Amino acid sequence: MAIAAAISLPLTSPARRSLASFTSLRSSSPILKLNSVRGSVALRTACLRVSAASSSMSVEAVEKASPASFLDRRETGFLHFVKYHGLGNDFILVDNRDSSEPKITPEQAAKLCDRNFGIGADGVIFALPGINGTDYTMRIYNSDGSEPEMCGNGVRCFARFIAELENLNGKQRFTVHTGAGLIVPEIQDDGKVKVDMGEPILKATDVPTGLPANKNQSVVKSDLDVDGVTWNVTCVSMGNPHCVTFGTKGGQNLQVDELKLAEIGPKFENHVVFPARTNTEFVQVFTPSHLKMRVWERGAGATLACGTGACAVVVAAVLEGRAERNCTVDLPGGPLQIEWREEDNHIYMTGPAEVVFYGSVPL
């Protein structure tokens, strides 16, 4: 699969621009086109466009872009996409509403996610037709080609993507079928997305984990030996498995910025007590309503943010008596607001999702 791409990059206020308004900007803005070995760069007042071209650099004027929506293009052999990020956790979003099967294979997704030889992303997300009465279905391939049940930052990006595809404005709410069950995102008036993430799964066998339950069929502040070091861990599933730790047994509270995540993360992810592997969150407590975490994601490694992980962290912190039910969780990419409501046992996640660029790639 070739990785030459055509990219349109918004330069101002991408979070609040719909595809329709973006197209309007493209149709009225002057363009300069630079041809190079791997790409031609088209500079304009509002966006940057890159596409495969020749081996020499040149600058030339080109005609105004078509007013048609970028994702309405249907060239054979090309995948059209929009790249989004949620606090730096970045995804390639694909309009797949015309089919119940993803347009590309897991192997192709892994190539597209490669940050040196591809587009670069933590995963590829597909917007498919809804099933079981839902408005849409969301599927995702990780950067290693594996398919997780769900992704919290990804579902916020998914919601913004749907709003752009459908040209929706203002507060919007819809239902999404995922591998983790029903998810209900709601786009707020300020552009952030609030997501009803459902109820946490705490039963050890359902997380799943082989660690013995020690509190109401759950694993809470249990000992886990990782490469000769005993960690205290709490296991939570948000439809995908999480192992949350606030530090080693008998040790001081974690200073998460000092962790060698690339060394310790894979040892948790592939530990024998996690039959489906696991996401791992390392947490530092500032106050009962302010937590800080770093994450090693199953199938993606160290990422700047993990929405389901932030939800799992608040659940674990409450179960261990470290935090309240409404917390700000700082991730490397920025903060998320997480609330675990006592009245319905649901977890609500609120945070941003923003456009990075629009592009096409030949398959």
BELNOR-V137810 format. One record per backbone hydrogen bond with DSSP energy under -1.0 kcal/mol. CO is the residue of the C=O (numbers start at 0). NH is the residue of the N-H. E is the energy in kcal/mol with one decimal. If there is no record, write none. Layout:
BEGIN
co=CO nh=NH e=E
co=CO nh=NH e=E
END
This chain:
BEGIN
co=3 nh=361 e=-1.1
co=5 nh=359 e=-2.7
co=6 nh=49 e=-1.8
co=7 nh=357 e=-4.1
co=8 nh=47 e=-1.4
co=12 nh=15 e=-1.1
co=13 nh=16 e=-1.4
co=17 nh=21 e=-2.5
co=18 nh=22 e=-2.4
co=19 nh=23 e=-1.7
co=20 nh=24 e=-1.8
co=21 nh=25 e=-2.1
co=22 nh=26 e=-2.0
co=31 nh=42 e=-1.9
co=32 nh=59 e=-1.3
co=33 nh=40 e=-2.5
co=39 nh=50 e=-1.9
co=40 nh=33 e=-2.4
co=41 nh=48 e=-3.0
co=42 nh=31 e=-1.8
co=45 nh=10 e=-2.1
co=46 nh=43 e=-1.4
co=47 nh=8 e=-3.0
co=48 nh=41 e=-5.1
co=49 nh=6 e=-2.5
co=50 nh=39 e=-4.2
co=57 nh=34 e=-1.2
co=59 nh=32 e=-2.1
co=68 nh=71 e=-1.7
co=69 nh=72 e=-1.3
co=74 nh=77 e=-1.4
co=76 nh=362 e=-2.8
co=78 nh=360 e=-2.1
co=80 nh=358 e=-2.5
co=81 nh=92 e=-3.1
co=82 nh=355 e=-3.7
co=82 nh=356 e=-1.1
co=83 nh=90 e=-2.8
co=84 nh=353 e=-2.6
co=85 nh=88 e=-1.6
co=88 nh=85 e=-2.2
co=89 nh=121 e=-2.9
co=90 nh=83 e=-2.3
co=91 nh=124 e=-2.9
co=92 nh=81 e=-2.0
co=93 nh=126 e=-2.5
co=95 nh=98 e=-1.7
co=104 nh=108 e=-2.4
co=105 nh=109 e=-2.2
co=106 nh=110 e=-1.6
co=107 nh=111 e=-2.3
co=108 nh=112 e=-2.1
co=111 nh=118 e=-1.5
co=111 nh=119 e=-2.4
co=112 nh=120 e=-1.8
co=113 nh=117 e=-1.4
co=121 nh=142 e=-1.1
co=122 nh=91 e=-2.3
co=123 nh=140 e=-2.6
co=124 nh=93 e=-2.6
co=125 nh=138 e=-1.6
co=126 nh=95 e=-1.7
co=127 nh=136 e=-2.6
co=130 nh=133 e=-1.6
co=135 nh=176 e=-3.0
co=136 nh=127 e=-3.1
co=138 nh=125 e=-2.9
co=140 nh=123 e=-2.5
co=141 nh=144 e=-1.8
co=145 nh=141 e=-3.7
co=148 nh=178 e=-1.4
co=150 nh=154 e=-2.2
co=151 nh=155 e=-1.2
co=152 nh=156 e=-1.9
co=153 nh=157 e=-2.7
co=154 nh=158 e=-2.1
co=155 nh=159 e=-2.0
co=156 nh=160 e=-2.4
co=157 nh=161 e=-2.6
co=158 nh=162 e=-2.2
co=159 nh=163 e=-1.9
co=160 nh=164 e=-2.7
co=161 nh=165 e=-2.7
co=162 nh=167 e=-3.1
co=171 nh=186 e=-2.7
co=174 nh=135 e=-1.6
co=175 nh=182 e=-2.6
co=176 nh=137 e=-2.7
co=177 nh=180 e=-1.9
co=180 nh=177 e=-1.5
co=182 nh=175 e=-2.6
co=183 nh=195 e=-2.7
co=184 nh=173 e=-1.7
co=185 nh=193 e=-3.1
co=186 nh=171 e=-1.3
co=187 nh=190 e=-1.8
co=191 nh=187 e=-3.4
co=192 nh=350 e=-1.8
co=193 nh=185 e=-2.9
co=194 nh=196 e=-1.0
co=194 nh=348 e=-2.3
co=195 nh=183 e=-1.6
co=197 nh=346 e=-2.3
co=200 nh=236 e=-2.5
co=202 nh=205 e=-1.5
co=202 nh=206 e=-1.0
co=203 nh=208 e=-1.9
co=214 nh=217 e=-1.8
co=216 nh=203 e=-3.0
co=217 nh=213 e=-2.9
co=217 nh=214 e=-1.8
co=218 nh=234 e=-2.0
co=221 nh=232 e=-2.9
co=223 nh=230 e=-3.0
co=225 nh=228 e=-1.4
co=228 nh=225 e=-3.1
co=229 nh=248 e=-2.6
co=230 nh=223 e=-2.2
co=232 nh=221 e=-3.1
co=233 nh=243 e=-2.9
co=235 nh=241 e=-1.9
co=236 nh=200 e=-3.1
co=239 nh=237 e=-2.2
co=240 nh=278 e=-2.0
co=241 nh=235 e=-2.1
co=242 nh=280 e=-2.4
co=243 nh=233 e=-2.5
co=244 nh=282 e=-2.5
co=245 nh=253 e=-1.4
co=246 nh=231 e=-2.2
co=247 nh=250 e=-1.9
co=254 nh=257 e=-2.2
co=255 nh=258 e=-1.3
co=258 nh=260 e=-1.3
co=259 nh=262 e=-1.3
co=259 nh=263 e=-2.0
co=260 nh=264 e=-2.8
co=263 nh=267 e=-1.4
co=264 nh=268 e=-2.6
co=265 nh=269 e=-2.1
co=267 nh=270 e=-1.7
co=270 nh=273 e=-2.1
co=272 nh=209 e=-3.2
co=273 nh=276 e=-2.1
co=278 nh=242 e=-2.6
co=279 nh=295 e=-2.5
co=280 nh=244 e=-2.7
co=281 nh=293 e=-2.0
co=283 nh=291 e=-2.7
co=286 nh=289 e=-1.6
co=287 nh=323 e=-3.1
co=288 nh=327 e=-2.5
co=289 nh=285 e=-2.2
co=289 nh=286 e=-1.9
co=290 nh=329 e=-3.2
co=291 nh=283 e=-3.3
co=293 nh=281 e=-2.7
co=295 nh=279 e=-2.5
co=296 nh=299 e=-1.7
co=296 nh=300 e=-2.8
co=300 nh=296 e=-3.2
co=303 nh=332 e=-2.5
co=305 nh=309 e=-2.2
co=306 nh=310 e=-1.9
co=307 nh=311 e=-2.5
co=308 nh=312 e=-2.3
co=309 nh=313 e=-1.7
co=310 nh=314 e=-2.1
co=311 nh=315 e=-2.7
co=312 nh=316 e=-2.6
co=313 nh=317 e=-2.3
co=314 nh=318 e=-2.5
co=315 nh=319 e=-2.1
co=316 nh=321 e=-3.3
co=316 nh=322 e=-1.1
co=317 nh=320 e=-1.3
co=324 nh=339 e=-2.9
co=326 nh=337 e=-2.9
co=327 nh=290 e=-2.6
co=328 nh=335 e=-2.0
co=329 nh=292 e=-2.8
co=330 nh=333 e=-1.6
co=333 nh=330 e=-1.9
co=335 nh=328 e=-3.0
co=336 nh=349 e=-2.4
co=337 nh=326 e=-2.9
co=338 nh=347 e=-3.1
co=340 nh=344 e=-1.5
co=345 nh=340 e=-2.2
co=346 nh=196 e=-2.9
co=347 nh=338 e=-2.4
co=348 nh=194 e=-3.1
co=349 nh=336 e=-2.3
co=350 nh=192 e=-3.1
co=353 nh=84 e=-2.2
co=356 nh=82 e=-3.5
co=357 nh=7 e=-5.7
co=358 nh=80 e=-2.8
co=359 nh=5 e=-3.1
co=360 nh=78 e=-3.1
END
